[in-house]
Amino acid sequence: MDIVELMQTAKARLQSNEQPLFVEQTATIVGLLRATGILAHSRTSLVGHTHNEFAGALVLAASTSGRFDLYSRRQGDLHTRGCSTRVVAWLDDMVSTGLLQQKQGLQYAKGEMSVGDLLCHYVEYAALPLRTPVKRINLAHTI
């Protein structure tokens, strides 16, 4: 599936807000991408939704087949399809850091790509229920 189609599907899922697990996984991947410097910390109030759509597309790719395509690196094509023109740069940075693997062995994003092991690990980690048992005690009875 194309990255633009994945981003549109992720946008619809995030707007419906019916799947809290998907929202949690998306937030985890956004945090990972910001920590690695792929997504900028600045102007998140303006472009935070685009970051969420991009991370949601990666979550969808990781949870389905683990593969997706970037058919065109041309920014005009991305713009006419309603996608951010920064997607190519983000994908290039992800290939260079090893979060994505390029199928043709290129050092930049083009064609078929697969989700890396670290990205899959964080998607699976966000799906784990993190519950710590809380034992409540009455302080009046302990003294």
N, CA, C and O atoms as CSV, one atom per row, in Angstrom:
chain,resi,resn,atom,element,x,y,z
A,1,MET,N,N,0.841,-1.170,0.000
A,1,MET,CA,C,0.000,0.000,0.000
A,1,MET,C,C,0.893,1.241,0.000
A,1,MET,O,O,1.996,1.219,0.546
A,2,ASP,N,N,0.431,2.278,-0.589
A,2,ASP,CA,C,1.153,3.535,-0.706
A,2,ASP,C,C,1.136,4.280,0.629
A,2,ASP,O,O,0.172,4.174,1.387
A,3,ILE,N,N,2.192,5.027,0.916
A,3,ILE,CA,C,2.291,5.776,2.167
A,3,ILE,C,C,1.200,6.840,2.260
A,3,ILE,O,O,0.715,7.130,3.353
A,4,VAL,N,N,0.811,7.419,1.139
A,4,VAL,CA,C,-0.244,8.444,1.160
A,4,VAL,C,C,-1.577,7.806,1.544
A,4,VAL,O,O,-2.329,8.379,2.332
A,5,GLU,N,N,-1.875,6.641,1.004
A,5,GLU,CA,C,-3.112,5.933,1.366
A,5,GLU,C,C,-3.091,5.528,2.834
A,5,GLU,O,O,-4.115,5.599,3.514
A,6,LEU,N,N,-1.935,5.105,3.323
A,6,LEU,CA,C,-1.810,4.750,4.736
A,6,LEU,C,C,-2.041,5.962,5.634
A,6,LEU,O,O,-2.668,5.852,6.688
A,7,MET,N,N,-1.529,7.120,5.207
A,7,MET,CA,C,-1.731,8.331,5.997
A,7,MET,C,C,-3.197,8.746,6.008
A,7,MET,O,O,-3.693,9.229,7.026
A,8,GLN,N,N,-3.887,8.567,4.907
A,8,GLN,CA,C,-5.315,8.899,4.871
A,8,GLN,C,C,-6.120,7.948,5.754
A,8,GLN,O,O,-7.054,8.376,6.432
A,9,THR,N,N,-5.768,6.671,5.751
A,9,THR,CA,C,-6.440,5.704,6.623
A,9,THR,C,C,-6.152,6.016,8.079
A,9,THR,O,O,-7.048,5.935,8.919
A,10,ALA,N,N,-4.913,6.372,8.390
A,10,ALA,CA,C,-4.552,6.728,9.766
A,10,ALA,C,C,-5.292,7.982,10.218
A,10,ALA,O,O,-5.721,8.072,11.369
A,11,LYS,N,N,-5.439,8.937,9.326
A,11,LYS,CA,C,-6.164,10.165,9.658
A,11,LYS,C,C,-7.615,9.856,10.006
A,11,LYS,O,O,-8.155,10.401,10.969
A,12,ALA,N,N,-8.244,8.984,9.225
A,12,ALA,CA,C,-9.633,8.614,9.500
A,12,ALA,C,C,-9.757,7.876,10.836
A,12,ALA,O,O,-10.702,8.108,11.590
A,13,ARG,N,N,-8.802,6.989,11.127
A,13,ARG,CA,C,-8.840,6.267,12.400
A,13,ARG,C,C,-8.620,7.194,13.583
A,13,ARG,O,O,-9.278,7.059,14.615
A,14,LEU,N,N,-7.699,8.132,13.437
A,14,LEU,CA,C,-7.428,9.057,14.535
A,14,LEU,C,C,-8.598,9.996,14.775
A,14,LEU,O,O,-8.884,10.340,15.922
A,15,GLN,N,N,-9.281,10.417,13.718
A,15,GLN,CA,C,-10.421,11.310,13.872
A,15,GLN,C,C,-11.625,10.593,14.460
A,15,GLN,O,O,-12.419,11.200,15.179
A,16,SER,N,N,-11.769,9.297,14.159
A,16,SER,CA,C,-12.903,8.559,14.720
A,16,SER,C,C,-12.733,8.310,16.211
A,16,SER,O,O,-13.717,8.201,16.942
A,17,ASN,N,N,-11.480,8.218,16.665
A,17,ASN,CA,C,-11.155,8.067,18.083
A,17,ASN,C,C,-11.857,6.867,18.710
A,17,ASN,O,O,-12.226,6.908,19.884
A,18,GLU,N,N,-12.043,5.800,17.937
A,18,GLU,CA,C,-12.719,4.603,18.436
A,18,GLU,C,C,-11.740,3.549,18.920
A,18,GLU,O,O,-12.139,2.610,19.610
A,19,GLN,N,N,-10.468,3.682,18.574
A,19,GLN,CA,C,-9.482,2.672,18.929
A,19,GLN,C,C,-8.394,3.296,19.792
A,19,GLN,O,O,-7.434,3.856,19.263
A,20,PRO,N,N,-8.528,3.207,21.121
A,20,PRO,CA,C,-7.515,3.817,21.980
A,20,PRO,C,C,-6.138,3.164,21.840
A,20,PRO,O,O,-5.120,3.820,22.062
A,21,LEU,N,N,-6.098,1.892,21.479
A,21,LEU,CA,C,-4.812,1.221,21.280
A,21,LEU,C,C,-4.059,1.841,20.111
A,21,LEU,O,O,-2.851,2.062,20.202
A,22,PHE,N,N,-4.760,2.126,19.010
A,22,PHE,CA,C,-4.124,2.744,17.845
A,22,PHE,C,C,-3.611,4.141,18.190
A,22,PHE,O,O,-2.531,4.534,17.749
A,23,VAL,N,N,-4.381,4.886,18.975
A,23,VAL,CA,C,-3.966,6.228,19.376
A,23,VAL,C,C,-2.714,6.149,20.254
A,23,VAL,O,O,-1.804,6.965,20.108
A,24,GLU,N,N,-2.664,5.173,21.162
A,24,GLU,CA,C,-1.500,4.993,22.028
A,24,GLU,C,C,-0.269,4.591,21.225
A,24,GLU,O,O,0.824,5.102,21.471
A,25,GLN,N,N,-0.433,3.691,20.276
A,25,GLN,CA,C,0.690,3.279,19.430
A,25,GLN,C,C,1.196,4.447,18.591
A,25,GLN,O,O,2.403,4.614,18.417
A,26,THR,N,N,0.286,5.242,18.079
A,26,THR,CA,C,0.670,6.404,17.282
A,26,THR,C,C,1.444,7.410,18.127
A,26,THR,O,O,2.457,7.948,17.680
A,27,ALA,N,N,0.977,7.662,19.335
A,27,ALA,CA,C,1.673,8.601,20.224
A,27,ALA,C,C,3.076,8.093,20.572
A,27,ALA,O,O,4.013,8.884,20.683
A,28,THR,N,N,3.217,6.796,20.743
A,28,THR,CA,C,4.529,6.219,21.041
A,28,THR,C,C,5.481,6.401,19.871
A,28,THR,O,O,6.646,6.748,20.069
A,29,ILE,N,N,5.008,6.173,18.670
A,29,ILE,CA,C,5.863,6.321,17.487
A,29,ILE,C,C,6.204,7.793,17.246
A,29,ILE,O,O,7.318,8.101,16.824
A,30,VAL,N,N,5.270,8.702,17.506
A,30,VAL,CA,C,5.579,10.132,17.390
A,30,VAL,C,C,6.688,10.493,18.378
A,30,VAL,O,O,7.607,11.236,18.035
A,31,GLY,N,N,6.607,9.974,19.592
A,31,GLY,CA,C,7.660,10.225,20.570
A,31,GLY,C,C,9.005,9.675,20.136
A,31,GLY,O,O,10.035,10.321,20.328
A,32,LEU,N,N,9.004,8.488,19.552
A,32,LEU,CA,C,10.244,7.902,19.043
A,32,LEU,C,C,10.845,8.751,17.926
A,32,LEU,O,O,12.049,9.007,17.913
A,33,LEU,N,N,10.009,9.184,16.996
A,33,LEU,CA,C,10.498,9.966,15.858
A,33,LEU,C,C,10.968,11.352,16.289
A,33,LEU,O,O,11.895,11.899,15.692
A,34,ARG,N,N,10.348,11.925,17.309
A,34,ARG,CA,C,10.828,13.211,17.827
A,34,ARG,C,C,12.118,13.037,18.612
A,34,ARG,O,O,12.992,13.903,18.567
A,35,ALA,N,N,12.246,11.932,19.329
A,35,ALA,CA,C,13.463,11.685,20.094
A,35,ALA,C,C,14.663,11.448,19.183
A,35,ALA,O,O,15.784,11.821,19.529
A,36,THR,N,N,14.443,10.842,18.037
A,36,THR,CA,C,15.540,10.595,17.105
A,36,THR,C,C,15.825,11.804,16.209
A,36,THR,O,O,16.789,11.786,15.443
A,37,GLY,N,N,15.014,12.837,16.292
A,37,GLY,CA,C,15.248,14.045,15.508
A,37,GLY,C,C,14.655,14.012,14.125
A,37,GLY,O,O,14.917,14.905,13.319
A,38,ILE,N,N,13.862,13.004,13.830
A,38,ILE,CA,C,13.245,12.919,12.500
A,38,ILE,C,C,12.096,13.912,12.390
A,38,ILE,O,O,11.976,14.618,11.389
A,39,LEU,N,N,11.258,13.967,13.408
A,39,LEU,CA,C,10.187,14.958,13.470
A,39,LEU,C,C,10.630,16.096,14.375
A,39,LEU,O,O,11.242,15.863,15.417
A,40,ALA,N,N,10.326,17.313,13.985
A,40,ALA,CA,C,10.744,18.486,14.754
A,40,ALA,C,C,9.852,18.689,15.972
A,40,ALA,O,O,8.666,18.358,15.966
A,41,HIS,N,N,10.460,19.241,17.015
A,41,HIS,CA,C,9.698,19.578,18.216
A,41,HIS,C,C,8.985,20.916,18.066
A,41,HIS,O,O,7.983,21.168,18.734
A,42,SER,N,N,9.490,21.752,17.208
A,42,SER,CA,C,8.918,23.086,17.055
A,42,SER,C,C,7.641,23.040,16.215
A,42,SER,O,O,7.463,22.173,15.359
A,43,ARG,N,N,6.777,23.986,16.484
A,43,ARG,CA,C,5.530,24.176,15.739
A,43,ARG,C,C,4.603,22.957,15.801
A,43,ARG,O,O,3.888,22.676,14.840
A,44,THR,N,N,4.611,22.237,16.917
A,44,THR,CA,C,3.759,21.054,17.018
A,44,THR,C,C,2.289,21.413,17.059
A,44,THR,O,O,1.447,20.595,16.689
A,45,SER,N,N,1.959,22.617,17.500
A,45,SER,CA,C,0.553,23.000,17.486
A,45,SER,C,C,0.038,23.191,16.068
A,45,SER,O,O,-1.161,23.069,15.820
A,46,LEU,N,N,0.938,23.489,15.136
A,46,LEU,CA,C,0.533,23.681,13.746
A,46,LEU,C,C,0.614,22.400,12.923
A,46,LEU,O,O,-0.258,22.140,12.095
A,47,VAL,N,N,1.651,21.603,13.144
A,47,VAL,CA,C,1.861,20.425,12.307
A,47,VAL,C,C,1.786,19.118,13.085
A,47,VAL,O,O,2.137,18.064,12.554
A,48,GLY,N,N,1.337,19.172,14.329
A,48,GLY,CA,C,1.248,17.961,15.135
A,48,GLY,C,C,0.309,16.926,14.554
A,48,GLY,O,O,0.561,15.727,14.667
A,49,HIS,N,N,-0.775,17.373,13.931
A,49,HIS,CA,C,-1.709,16.427,13.316
A,49,HIS,C,C,-1.059,15.692,12.139
A,49,HIS,O,O,-1.344,14.517,11.909
A,50,THR,N,N,-0.193,16.378,11.400
A,50,THR,CA,C,0.516,15.730,10.298
A,50,THR,C,C,1.506,14.696,10.833
A,50,THR,O,O,1.665,13.625,10.248
A,51,HIS,N,N,2.166,15.015,11.937
A,51,HIS,CA,C,3.063,14.058,12.576
A,51,HIS,C,C,2.291,12.819,13.026
A,51,HIS,O,O,2.758,11.692,12.865
A,52,ASN,N,N,1.112,13.042,13.588
A,52,ASN,CA,C,0.280,11.914,14.034
A,52,ASN,C,C,-0.171,11.052,12.862
A,52,ASN,O,O,-0.188,9.825,12.968
A,53,GLU,N,N,-0.537,11.680,11.744
A,53,GLU,CA,C,-0.945,10.915,10.566
A,53,GLU,C,C,0.220,10.083,10.017
A,53,GLU,O,O,0.038,8.931,9.623
A,54,PHE,N,N,1.410,10.676,9.997
A,54,PHE,CA,C,2.585,9.966,9.509
A,54,PHE,C,C,2.918,8.788,10.425
A,54,PHE,O,O,3.172,7.681,9.952
A,55,ALA,N,N,2.915,9.027,11.715
A,55,ALA,CA,C,3.194,7.951,12.668
A,55,ALA,C,C,2.103,6.888,12.625
A,55,ALA,O,O,2.390,5.698,12.753
A,56,GLY,N,N,0.855,7.309,12.445
A,56,GLY,CA,C,-0.238,6.348,12.320
A,56,GLY,C,C,-0.091,5.474,11.087
A,56,GLY,O,O,-0.429,4.291,11.117
A,57,ALA,N,N,0.410,6.051,10.006
A,57,ALA,CA,C,0.663,5.258,8.791
A,57,ALA,C,C,1.738,4.218,9.051
A,57,ALA,O,O,1.640,3.091,8.567
A,58,LEU,N,N,2.760,4.583,9.810
A,58,LEU,CA,C,3.817,3.621,10.147
A,58,LEU,C,C,3.290,2.517,11.057
A,58,LEU,O,O,3.684,1.358,10.926
A,59,VAL,N,N,2.399,2.877,11.981
A,59,VAL,CA,C,1.784,1.869,12.857
A,59,VAL,C,C,0.948,0.905,12.033
A,59,VAL,O,O,1.003,-0.306,12.250
A,60,LEU,N,N,0.173,1.429,11.088
A,60,LEU,CA,C,-0.625,0.564,10.215
A,60,LEU,C,C,0.263,-0.360,9.392
A,60,LEU,O,O,-0.044,-1.542,9.233
A,61,ALA,N,N,1.357,0.173,8.870
A,61,ALA,CA,C,2.270,-0.657,8.075
A,61,ALA,C,C,2.907,-1.736,8.938
A,61,ALA,O,O,3.044,-2.880,8.504
A,62,ALA,N,N,3.298,-1.376,10.163
A,62,ALA,CA,C,3.945,-2.352,11.048
A,62,ALA,C,C,2.975,-3.422,11.513
A,62,ALA,O,O,3.365,-4.575,11.698
A,63,SER,N,N,1.721,-3.057,11.703
A,63,SER,CA,C,0.753,-4.030,12.221
A,63,SER,C,C,0.127,-4.885,11.129
A,63,SER,O,O,-0.518,-5.886,11.441
A,64,THR,N,N,0.293,-4.530,9.873
A,64,THR,CA,C,-0.257,-5.366,8.797
A,64,THR,C,C,0.861,-6.194,8.166
A,64,THR,O,O,1.263,-7.209,8.735
A,65,SER,N,N,1.353,-5.797,7.044
A,65,SER,CA,C,2.355,-6.602,6.338
A,65,SER,C,C,3.781,-6.190,6.658
A,65,SER,O,O,4.717,-6.942,6.386
A,66,GLY,N,N,3.959,-5.010,7.230
A,66,GLY,CA,C,5.301,-4.514,7.501
A,66,GLY,C,C,5.937,-3.835,6.310
A,66,GLY,O,O,7.090,-3.411,6.384
A,67,ARG,N,N,5.199,-3.723,5.201
A,67,ARG,CA,C,5.741,-3.114,3.991
A,67,ARG,C,C,4.807,-2.030,3.476
A,67,ARG,O,O,3.594,-2.082,3.683
A,68,PHE,N,N,5.385,-1.058,2.812
A,68,PHE,CA,C,4.613,-0.020,2.128
A,68,PHE,C,C,5.465,0.544,1.008
A,68,PHE,O,O,6.654,0.242,0.908
A,69,ASP,N,N,4.853,1.362,0.167
A,69,ASP,CA,C,5.521,1.890,-1.016
A,69,ASP,C,C,5.527,3.413,-1.008
A,69,ASP,O,O,4.605,4.052,-0.499
A,70,LEU,N,N,6.563,3.969,-1.569
A,70,LEU,CA,C,6.621,5.384,-1.907
A,70,LEU,C,C,6.771,5.437,-3.416
A,70,LEU,O,O,7.865,5.260,-3.952
A,71,TYR,N,N,5.658,5.682,-4.096
A,71,TYR,CA,C,5.653,5.611,-5.554
A,71,TYR,C,C,6.401,6.753,-6.211
A,71,TYR,O,O,7.034,6.571,-7.251
A,72,SER,N,N,6.328,7.939,-5.603
A,72,SER,CA,C,6.958,9.099,-6.226
A,72,SER,C,C,7.641,9.940,-5.156
A,72,SER,O,O,7.066,10.189,-4.096
A,73,ARG,N,N,8.851,10.371,-5.427
A,73,ARG,CA,C,9.562,11.271,-4.532
A,73,ARG,C,C,9.262,12.731,-4.883
A,73,ARG,O,O,9.735,13.639,-4.199
A,74,ARG,N,N,8.503,12.956,-5.911
A,74,ARG,CA,C,8.191,14.313,-6.371
A,74,ARG,C,C,7.216,14.981,-5.407
A,74,ARG,O,O,6.129,14.460,-5.154
A,75,GLN,N,N,7.607,16.134,-4.871
A,75,GLN,CA,C,6.792,16.821,-3.880
A,75,GLN,C,C,5.475,17.325,-4.471
A,75,GLN,O,O,4.473,17.411,-3.760
A,76,GLY,N,N,5.468,17.653,-5.742
A,76,GLY,CA,C,4.229,18.092,-6.389
A,76,GLY,C,C,3.180,16.991,-6.396
A,76,GLY,O,O,1.992,17.254,-6.209
A,77,ASP,N,N,3.626,15.750,-6.614
A,77,ASP,CA,C,2.687,14.629,-6.582
A,77,ASP,C,C,2.100,14.446,-5.188
A,77,ASP,O,O,0.905,14.191,-5.038
A,78,LEU,N,N,2.944,14.576,-4.175
A,78,LEU,CA,C,2.450,14.448,-2.798
A,78,LEU,C,C,1.468,15.565,-2.463
A,78,LEU,O,O,0.445,15.330,-1.818
A,79,HIS,N,N,1.783,16.777,-2.902
A,79,HIS,CA,C,0.909,17.915,-2.612
A,79,HIS,C,C,-0.451,17.780,-3.283
A,79,HIS,O,O,-1.475,18.086,-2.674
A,80,THR,N,N,-0.470,17.327,-4.526
A,80,THR,CA,C,-1.757,17.188,-5.216
A,80,THR,C,C,-2.600,16.064,-4.604
A,80,THR,O,O,-3.826,16.081,-4.712
A,81,ARG,N,N,-1.954,15.099,-3.970
A,81,ARG,CA,C,-2.704,14.024,-3.300
A,81,ARG,C,C,-3.088,14.384,-1.868
A,81,ARG,O,O,-3.676,13.568,-1.158
A,82,GLY,N,N,-2.754,15.611,-1.439
A,82,GLY,CA,C,-3.165,16.078,-0.122
A,82,GLY,C,C,-2.252,15.653,1.003
A,82,GLY,O,O,-2.681,15.580,2.154
A,83,CYS,N,N,-1.012,15.373,0.695
A,83,CYS,CA,C,-0.061,14.890,1.689
A,83,CYS,C,C,0.999,15.958,1.937
A,83,CYS,O,O,1.236,16.818,1.088
A,84,SER,N,N,1.628,15.897,3.093
A,84,SER,CA,C,2.703,16.826,3.408
A,84,SER,C,C,3.905,16.568,2.512
A,84,SER,O,O,4.225,15.420,2.205
A,85,THR,N,N,4.569,17.640,2.094
A,85,THR,CA,C,5.742,17.488,1.249
A,85,THR,C,C,6.974,17.089,2.051
A,85,THR,O,O,8.007,16.783,1.455
A,86,ARG,N,N,6.906,17.081,3.365
A,86,ARG,CA,C,8.019,16.677,4.215
A,86,ARG,C,C,8.129,15.157,4.365
A,86,ARG,O,O,9.097,14.663,4.941
A,87,VAL,N,N,7.153,14.421,3.855
A,87,VAL,CA,C,7.134,12.968,4.017
A,87,VAL,C,C,8.386,12.326,3.431
A,87,VAL,O,O,8.940,11.399,4.022
A,88,VAL,N,N,8.832,12.804,2.289
A,88,VAL,CA,C,10.008,12.223,1.650
A,88,VAL,C,C,11.239,12.420,2.534
A,88,VAL,O,O,12.038,11.496,2.689
A,89,ALA,N,N,11.399,13.594,3.107
A,89,ALA,CA,C,12.545,13.858,3.980
A,89,ALA,C,C,12.474,13.002,5.241
A,89,ALA,O,O,13.497,12.493,5.700
A,90,TRP,N,N,11.278,12.839,5.806
A,90,TRP,CA,C,11.121,12.002,7.000
A,90,TRP,C,C,11.475,10.552,6.688
A,90,TRP,O,O,12.167,9.891,7.463
A,91,LEU,N,N,10.998,10.067,5.554
A,91,LEU,CA,C,11.304,8.690,5.174
A,91,LEU,C,C,12.793,8.498,4.882
A,91,LEU,O,O,13.368,7.465,5.224
A,92,ASP,N,N,13.412,9.494,4.253
A,92,ASP,CA,C,14.855,9.427,4.017
A,92,ASP,C,C,15.625,9.334,5.331
A,92,ASP,O,O,16.554,8.537,5.461
A,93,ASP,N,N,15.228,10.158,6.305
A,93,ASP,CA,C,15.886,10.123,7.610
A,93,ASP,C,C,15.670,8.790,8.309
A,93,ASP,O,O,16.565,8.294,8.994
A,94,MET,N,N,14.493,8.210,8.141
A,94,MET,CA,C,14.212,6.920,8.765
A,94,MET,C,C,15.031,5.801,8.125
A,94,MET,O,O,15.462,4.879,8.817
A,95,VAL,N,N,15.249,5.873,6.819
A,95,VAL,CA,C,16.091,4.884,6.152
A,95,VAL,C,C,17.534,5.030,6.615
A,95,VAL,O,O,18.219,4.031,6.832
A,96,SER,N,N,17.999,6.265,6.769
A,96,SER,CA,C,19.395,6.471,7.169
A,96,SER,C,C,19.636,6.069,8.627
A,96,SER,O,O,20.752,5.686,8.975
A,97,THR,N,N,18.614,6.149,9.485
A,97,THR,CA,C,18.783,5.739,10.880
A,97,THR,C,C,18.481,4.260,11.096
A,97,THR,O,O,18.741,3.740,12.182
A,98,GLY,N,N,17.947,3.577,10.107
A,98,GLY,CA,C,17.680,2.151,10.232
A,98,GLY,C,C,16.294,1.807,10.734
A,98,GLY,O,O,16.003,0.637,10.980
A,99,LEU,N,N,15.426,2.805,10.893
A,99,LEU,CA,C,14.047,2.527,11.313
A,99,LEU,C,C,13.238,1.911,10.179
A,99,LEU,O,O,12.247,1.221,10.417
A,100,LEU,N,N,13.664,2.164,8.950
A,100,LEU,CA,C,13.060,1.558,7.763
A,100,LEU,C,C,14.151,0.897,6.943
A,100,LEU,O,O,15.290,1.364,6.916
A,101,GLN,N,N,13.801,-0.190,6.275
A,101,GLN,CA,C,14.730,-0.823,5.352
A,101,GLN,C,C,14.233,-0.617,3.927
A,101,GLN,O,O,13.044,-0.758,3.638
A,102,GLN,N,N,15.159,-0.284,3.054
A,102,GLN,CA,C,14.858,-0.080,1.654
A,102,GLN,C,C,15.065,-1.405,0.942
A,102,GLN,O,O,16.127,-2.014,1.072
A,103,LYS,N,N,14.074,-1.859,0.196
A,103,LYS,CA,C,14.148,-3.164,-0.456
A,103,LYS,C,C,15.201,-3.232,-1.562
A,103,LYS,O,O,15.803,-4.286,-1.769
A,104,GLN,N,N,15.432,-2.139,-2.267
A,104,GLN,CA,C,16.393,-2.166,-3.368
A,104,GLN,C,C,17.811,-1.889,-2.907
A,104,GLN,O,O,18.724,-1.846,-3.731
A,105,GLY,N,N,18.019,-1.701,-1.609
A,105,GLY,CA,C,19.356,-1.438,-1.097
A,105,GLY,C,C,19.794,0.005,-1.234
A,105,GLY,O,O,20.974,0.307,-1.058
A,106,LEU,N,N,18.879,0.896,-1.540
A,106,LEU,CA,C,19.211,2.310,-1.668
A,106,LEU,C,C,19.374,2.934,-0.279
A,106,LEU,O,O,18.886,2.392,0.712
A,107,GLN,N,N,20.054,4.060,-0.217
A,107,GLN,CA,C,20.245,4.764,1.044
A,107,GLN,C,C,19.231,5.882,1.239
A,107,GLN,O,O,19.384,6.714,2.134
A,108,TYR,N,N,18.213,5.905,0.419
A,108,TYR,CA,C,17.132,6.872,0.543
A,108,TYR,C,C,15.818,6.153,0.255
A,108,TYR,O,O,15.810,5.021,-0.230
A,109,ALA,N,N,14.718,6.818,0.557
A,109,ALA,CA,C,13.403,6.198,0.437
A,109,ALA,C,C,12.893,6.284,-0.997
A,109,ALA,O,O,12.753,7.369,-1.562
A,110,LYS,N,N,12.619,5.117,-1.569
A,110,LYS,CA,C,12.022,5.051,-2.897
A,110,LYS,C,C,11.550,3.625,-3.123
A,110,LYS,O,O,12.257,2.673,-2.792
A,111,GLY,N,N,10.364,3.477,-3.681
A,111,GLY,CA,C,9.849,2.147,-3.974
A,111,GLY,C,C,9.335,1.444,-2.731
A,111,GLY,O,O,8.734,2.063,-1.853
A,112,GLU,N,N,9.579,0.142,-2.670
A,112,GLU,CA,C,9.064,-0.662,-1.566
A,112,GLU,C,C,10.006,-0.586,-0.366
A,112,GLU,O,O,11.219,-0.754,-0.495
A,113,MET,N,N,9.419,-0.329,0.801
A,113,MET,CA,C,10.175,-0.257,2.046
A,113,MET,C,C,9.522,-1.142,3.088
A,113,MET,O,O,8.326,-1.426,3.016
A,114,SER,N,N,10.309,-1.577,4.053
A,114,SER,CA,C,9.768,-2.382,5.137
A,114,SER,C,C,10.125,-1.735,6.468
A,114,SER,O,O,11.137,-1.048,6.602
A,115,VAL,N,N,9.270,-1.976,7.432
A,115,VAL,CA,C,9.431,-1.407,8.761
A,115,VAL,C,C,10.559,-2.147,9.470
A,115,VAL,O,O,10.620,-3.376,9.435
A,116,GLY,N,N,11.455,-1.394,10.116
A,116,GLY,CA,C,12.590,-1.986,10.810
A,116,GLY,C,C,12.203,-2.638,12.128
A,116,GLY,O,O,11.080,-2.492,12.610
A,117,ASP,N,N,13.157,-3.358,12.697
A,117,ASP,CA,C,12.923,-4.093,13.937
A,117,ASP,C,C,12.633,-3.169,15.113
A,117,ASP,O,O,11.763,-3.467,15.931
A,118,LEU,N,N,13.348,-2.052,15.209
A,118,LEU,CA,C,13.145,-1.140,16.326
A,118,LEU,C,C,11.758,-0.512,16.284
A,118,LEU,O,O,11.106,-0.371,17.319
A,119,LEU,N,N,11.313,-0.142,15.111
A,119,LEU,CA,C,9.979,0.439,14.964
A,119,LEU,C,C,8.905,-0.591,15.305
A,119,LEU,O,O,7.926,-0.263,15.975
A,120,CYS,N,N,9.076,-1.816,14.858
A,120,CYS,CA,C,8.130,-2.887,15.207
A,120,CYS,C,C,8.112,-3.129,16.706
A,120,CYS,O,O,7.054,-3.369,17.287
A,121,HIS,N,N,9.287,-3.066,17.340
A,121,HIS,CA,C,9.362,-3.269,18.780
A,121,HIS,C,C,8.542,-2.219,19.529
A,121,HIS,O,O,7.817,-2.552,20.467
A,122,TYR,N,N,8.651,-0.962,19.125
A,122,TYR,CA,C,7.915,0.095,19.812
A,122,TYR,C,C,6.414,0.009,19.553
A,122,TYR,O,O,5.619,0.340,20.433
A,123,VAL,N,N,6.018,-0.425,18.372
A,123,VAL,CA,C,4.588,-0.617,18.101
A,123,VAL,C,C,4.030,-1.727,18.995
A,123,VAL,O,O,2.943,-1.590,19.558
A,124,GLU,N,N,4.778,-2.823,19.122
A,124,GLU,CA,C,4.346,-3.922,19.985
A,124,GLU,C,C,4.394,-3.526,21.452
A,124,GLU,O,O,3.531,-3.926,22.233
A,125,TYR,N,N,5.399,-2.742,21.829
A,125,TYR,CA,C,5.530,-2.302,23.216
A,125,TYR,C,C,4.360,-1.419,23.625
A,125,TYR,O,O,3.875,-1.523,24.752
A,126,ALA,N,N,3.903,-0.562,22.739
A,126,ALA,CA,C,2.775,0.316,23.048
A,126,ALA,C,C,1.479,-0.468,23.167
A,126,ALA,O,O,0.519,0.009,23.773
A,127,ALA,N,N,1.440,-1.668,22.593
A,127,ALA,CA,C,0.228,-2.484,22.665
A,127,ALA,C,C,0.134,-3.274,23.970
A,127,ALA,O,O,-0.931,-3.790,24.313
A,128,LEU,N,N,1.243,-3.367,24.691
A,128,LEU,CA,C,1.220,-4.117,25.945
A,128,LEU,C,C,0.444,-3.358,27.010
A,128,LEU,O,O,0.580,-2.141,27.135
A,129,PRO,N,N,-0.354,-4.062,27.764
A,129,PRO,CA,C,-1.028,-3.377,28.875
A,129,PRO,C,C,-0.036,-3.172,30.021
A,129,PRO,O,O,0.450,-4.131,30.621
A,130,LEU,N,N,0.244,-1.942,30.302
A,130,LEU,CA,C,1.182,-1.632,31.363
A,130,LEU,C,C,0.403,-1.322,32.644
A,130,LEU,O,O,0.004,-0.185,32.894
A,131,ARG,N,N,0.209,-2.336,33.418
A,131,ARG,CA,C,-0.542,-2.173,34.662
A,131,ARG,C,C,0.332,-2.607,35.828
A,131,ARG,O,O,0.934,-3.680,35.803
A,132,THR,N,N,0.393,-1.774,36.831
A,132,THR,CA,C,1.081,-2.166,38.046
A,132,THR,C,C,0.042,-2.287,39.140
A,132,THR,O,O,-0.769,-1.383,39.341
A,133,PRO,N,N,0.065,-3.388,39.836
A,133,PRO,CA,C,-0.924,-3.537,40.901
A,133,PRO,C,C,-0.677,-2.522,42.023
A,133,PRO,O,O,0.454,-2.311,42.461
A,134,VAL,N,N,-1.737,-1.925,42.455
A,134,VAL,CA,C,-1.651,-0.931,43.516
A,134,VAL,C,C,-2.313,-1.516,44.750
A,134,VAL,O,O,-3.478,-1.914,44.722
A,135,LYS,N,N,-1.552,-1.561,45.827
A,135,LYS,CA,C,-2.090,-2.049,47.088
A,135,LYS,C,C,-2.342,-0.850,47.990
A,135,LYS,O,O,-1.420,-0.135,48.382
A,136,ARG,N,N,-3.579,-0.656,48.297
A,136,ARG,CA,C,-3.948,0.491,49.132
A,136,ARG,C,C,-3.931,0.049,50.595
A,136,ARG,O,O,-4.465,-0.996,50.966
A,137,ILE,N,N,-3.316,0.860,51.377
A,137,ILE,CA,C,-3.300,0.578,52.805
A,137,ILE,C,C,-3.881,1.744,53.568
A,137,ILE,O,O,-3.828,2.888,53.116
A,138,ASN,N,N,-4.418,1.458,54.690
A,138,ASN,CA,C,-4.975,2.499,55.547
A,138,ASN,C,C,-3.886,2.909,56.518
A,138,ASN,O,O,-3.441,2.096,57.327
A,139,LEU,N,N,-3.454,4.144,56.451
A,139,LEU,CA,C,-2.363,4.616,57.280
A,139,LEU,C,C,-2.753,4.654,58.760
A,139,LEU,O,O,-1.887,4.551,59.629
A,140,ALA,N,N,-4.019,4.797,59.045
A,140,ALA,CA,C,-4.450,4.866,60.444
A,140,ALA,C,C,-4.231,3.525,61.145
A,140,ALA,O,O,-4.008,3.507,62.355
A,141,HIS,N,N,-4.285,2.427,60.438
A,141,HIS,CA,C,-4.139,1.115,61.036
A,141,HIS,C,C,-2.672,0.674,61.097
A,141,HIS,O,O,-2.365,-0.309,61.771
A,142,THR,N,N,-1.778,1.359,60.426
A,142,THR,CA,C,-0.382,0.943,60.421
A,142,THR,C,C,0.426,1.563,61.553
A,142,THR,O,O,1.520,1.085,61.854
A,143,ILE,N,N,-0.073,2.592,62.174
A,143,ILE,CA,C,0.676,3.275,63.244
A,143,ILE,C,C,0.401,2.658,64.589
A,143,ILE,O,O,0.945,3.107,65.598
